[in-house]
Amino acid sequence: MPSPNAPVLPPAAEPAGDGAPAFSPLYQQIKGLIMRELQAGVWKPGEAIPSELDLAARFKVSQGTVRKAIDELAAENLLVRRQGKGTFVATHAEQQVQYRFLRLTADDGVTPDMERRLIDCSRLRAPAPVARALDVKSGDAVVLLRRLLLANTKPVVFDEIWLPGTLFKGLTAERLADYKGPMYGMFETEFGVRMIRAEERIRAVAADAATADVLAVAEGTPLLSVERLSFTYGDKPVELRRGLYNTEHHFYRNELS
């Protein structure tokens, strides 16, 4: 664990576009230091972090500077504030974190409680496009999960999920079936891999024969294709997910700010 008196470096100058130095605000530096400790596992998911006063003393800054850094980390779902209890490392068991990457909403405006049904889990060599996305070598071991998400027993999402084999050794269909919480919660608690952000590409496609059979729709049915690349600390890609969504009774919801 870092020394409680760990100093904060002065603002680092970085080249700006016009040649003038650009300075990182102090609260951003504190945010970076907190992120570094989260990445190092100093505070585990679900654990309380030190108080703002304690962190301010540790980093030799004002409490307001620490609060601003924590506010940003909470807005990014990396920390969770609990009234009267303190600030905790977010976990995928948290309701607001658990579903933050699932943007599918029923036509009545309610986020569906999806049933998960695993189709298969296999280890294989990474195809070149998957290797590039996950930043591994072509032919390296990867894990491929295929599963369905169902709403009211009806298939809504068909997912193909690719994971780096080195990070997910021992992941099997049996372990997935035995785990009752959210999949990201399992990745977090059993494999030490936490998804903290994701990028998505979305396009409209028509269901081919194989997909139509899995989703129980007619061939040619319009589907939403959502390709998601999820990252852990340090912007390391750790999951490539390709989902096909039947939006006949659901829509994809996003918030812009």
C-alpha positions in Angstrom: 0.0 0.0 0.0 1.4 3.4 -0.8 2.7 5.6 2.0 0.0 7.7 3.6 2.2 10.7 3.0 2.7 10.1 -0.7 3.4 13.4 -2.3 1.6 14.7 -5.3 3.8 15.8 -8.2 3.4 19.3 -9.5 1.2 19.7 -12.6 2.9 18.1 -15.5 3.4 20.2 -18.6 2.4 18.6 -21.9 2.9 20.1 -25.4 -0.2 21.9 -26.6 -1.2 22.3 -30.2 0.2 25.9 -30.4 3.5 25.0 -28.7 2.4 26.4 -25.3 2.5 24.1 -22.2 -0.8 22.5 -21.2 -1.3 21.8 -17.5 -3.3 19.0 -15.9 -5.7 20.3 -13.3 -4.8 19.2 -9.7 -8.1 17.3 -9.3 -7.3 15.3 -12.5 -3.9 14.4 -11.0 -5.7 13.2 -7.8 -8.2 11.3 -9.9 -5.2 9.6 -11.7 -3.7 8.6 -8.4 -6.9 7.1 -7.1 -7.3 5.3 -10.4 -3.8 3.9 -10.0 -4.7 2.5 -6.6 -7.9 1.0 -7.9 -6.0 -0.7 -10.7 -3.4 -2.0 -8.3 -6.2 -3.5 -6.2 -5.5 -1.4 -3.1 -9.2 -1.2 -2.6 -11.3 -4.1 -3.8 -14.7 -3.9 -5.5 -17.3 -3.3 -2.8 -14.8 -2.0 -0.3 -14.9 1.5 1.2 -12.1 3.9 0.2 -10.6 6.3 2.7 -12.6 9.4 3.6 -12.1 12.6 1.6 -10.3 14.1 4.6 -7.9 11.1 4.8 -7.2 11.3 1.1 -6.7 15.0 1.2 -4.1 14.5 4.0 -2.4 11.6 2.1 -2.1 13.6 -1.1 -1.5 17.0 0.6 -4.4 18.8 -1.2 -7.7 20.3 -0.2 -10.7 18.2 0.6 -12.5 20.1 -2.2 -9.9 18.9 -4.7 -10.4 15.3 -3.6 -14.2 15.7 -3.7 -14.0 16.8 -7.3 -11.9 13.9 -8.3 -14.3 11.5 -6.6 -17.3 13.1 -8.2 -15.9 12.3 -11.6 -15.0 8.7 -10.6 -18.6 8.3 -9.3 -20.0 9.8 -12.5 -18.0 7.2 -14.4 -19.4 4.4 -12.2 -16.0 3.5 -10.8 -17.0 4.6 -7.3 -20.3 4.7 -5.5 -21.3 7.2 -2.9 -23.6 5.9 -0.1 -25.3 8.5 2.1 -24.1 8.3 5.6 -21.7 5.4 4.9 -19.0 6.7 2.7 -17.6 6.0 -0.8 -17.1 2.5 -2.1 -15.4 0.9 -5.1 -18.2 0.1 -7.5 -18.9 -3.5 -8.2 -20.9 -5.2 -11.0 -23.3 -6.4 -8.3 -24.5 -2.8 -7.9 -27.8 -2.3 -9.7 -26.7 0.9 -11.4 -23.4 -0.6 -12.6 -24.8 -4.1 -13.4 -26.9 -2.9 -16.3 -25.1 0.2 -17.5 -23.8 -1.5 -20.7 -27.2 -3.0 -21.5 -29.2 -0.2 -23.2 -32.1 -2.3 -24.3 -35.5 -1.1 -23.0 -39.0 -2.5 -23.6 -41.5 -0.4 -25.5 -43.2 0.4 -22.2 -40.0 2.1 -21.0 -39.0 -0.6 -18.5 -35.5 -2.0 -18.6 -36.1 -5.8 -19.0 -34.9 -8.3 -16.5 -33.3 -10.7 -18.9 -33.0 -14.5 -18.5 -29.6 -15.7 -19.6 -29.2 -19.0 -21.5 -25.7 -20.2 -22.4 -25.4 -21.9 -25.8 -21.8 -22.9 -25.6 -18.4 -22.0 -24.2 -15.2 -23.0 -26.0 -11.5 -22.2 -26.2 -9.9 -21.7 -29.6 -7.3 -19.8 -31.5 -8.0 -16.1 -32.0 -9.0 -15.2 -35.5 -7.1 -12.2 -36.8 -9.9 -9.6 -36.4 -10.6 -10.8 -32.8 -6.9 -10.7 -32.0 -6.6 -7.2 -33.3 -9.6 -6.0 -31.2 -8.3 -7.7 -28.0 -4.7 -6.6 -28.6 -3.4 -10.2 -28.6 -1.5 -12.2 -31.2 -3.4 -14.0 -34.0 -3.7 -17.6 -33.0 -3.4 -16.9 -29.2 -5.9 -18.7 -27.0 -9.3 -17.0 -26.6 -12.6 -18.0 -25.0 -15.8 -17.8 -27.1 -19.1 -17.6 -25.3 -22.4 -17.8 -27.2 -25.6 -17.0 -25.3 -29.1 -15.8 -25.5 -30.9 -13.1 -23.5 -34.6 -13.7 -23.2 -37.4 -11.5 -22.0 -40.6 -13.3 -21.0 -39.1 -16.5 -22.4 -38.7 -14.9 -25.9 -35.2 -14.6 -27.3 -34.2 -10.9 -27.7 -30.4 -10.8 -27.9 -27.9 -13.3 -29.4 -24.4 -12.6 -28.1 -21.0 -13.8 -29.2 -18.5 -12.9 -26.5 -14.7 -13.2 -27.1 -12.3 -13.0 -24.1 -8.5 -13.3 -23.9 -7.6 -16.8 -22.8 -4.7 -15.8 -20.5 -7.1 -13.7 -18.4 -9.9 -16.3 -18.3 -8.1 -19.5 -17.6 -10.5 -22.0 -16.1 -13.7 -20.4 -17.5 -16.1 -23.2 -18.4 -19.7 -23.6 -19.2 -20.1 -25.3 -15.8 -18.7 -22.4 -13.9 -20.9 -20.0 -15.8 -24.0 -22.1 -15.1 -23.1 -22.3 -11.4 -22.6 -18.6 -11.0 -26.0 -16.9 -10.2 -25.0 -13.2 -10.4 -24.3 -11.1 -13.5 -21.6 -12.3 -15.9 -19.4 -9.2 -15.3 -19.7 -9.8 -11.6 -18.2 -13.2 -12.2 -15.4 -11.8 -14.2 -14.7 -9.3 -11.4 -14.8 -11.7 -8.4 -13.4 -14.9 -9.9 -11.0 -13.6 -12.5 -10.1 -10.1 -11.2 -11.1 -8.5 -14.5 -13.3 -5.4 -14.2 -15.0 -3.8 -17.2 -14.9 0.0 -16.6 -15.8 1.4 -20.0 -16.9 0.3 -23.5 -17.1 1.5 -27.1 -19.9 0.4 -29.4 -20.6 0.2 -33.1 -24.2 -0.1 -34.1 -25.7 -0.9 -37.5 -28.9 -2.4 -39.0 -28.6 -6.0 -40.4 -30.9 -8.7 -41.7 -31.1 -12.0 -39.9 -29.4 -14.8 -41.8 -30.8 -18.3 -41.6 -28.7 -19.4 -38.5 -29.4 -16.2 -36.5 -33.1 -16.4 -37.4 -33.3 -19.9 -36.0 -31.6 -18.9 -32.7 -33.7 -15.8 -32.2 -36.9 -17.5 -33.5 -37.6 -14.9 -36.2 -38.1 -15.1 -39.9 -35.0 -15.0 -42.1 -34.4 -11.4 -43.3 -36.0 -9.9 -40.1 -34.3 -6.5 -39.4 -32.0 -6.7 -36.4 -29.7 -4.3 -34.6 -26.1 -5.4 -34.6 -24.1 -4.0 -31.6 -20.4 -4.6 -31.5 -18.9 -3.7 -28.1 -15.3 -3.5 -27.1 -14.9 -3.4 -23.3 -11.9 -2.1 -21.4 -10.4 -2.5 -18.0 -8.0 -0.2 -16.2 -5.2 1.2 -18.4 -7.5 1.2 -21.4 -6.7 -2.5 -21.9 -9.3 -4.3 -24.1 -10.6 -7.4 -22.4 -13.9 -8.3 -24.1 -15.2 -8.2 -27.7 -19.0 -8.7 -27.8 -21.1 -9.0 -30.9 -24.8 -8.9 -30.2 -27.7 -9.2 -32.5 -30.9 -7.5 -31.1 -34.5 -8.2 -32.0 -36.0 -4.8 -31.5 -39.6 -5.7 -32.4 -40.7 -5.0 -28.9 -37.6 -3.2 -27.6 -35.5 -0.2 -28.4 -31.9 0.8 -27.8 -31.7 3.7 -25.3 -28.8 6.1 -25.0 -28.3 9.4 -23.1 -26.4 12.2 -24.7 -24.9 15.1 -22.8 
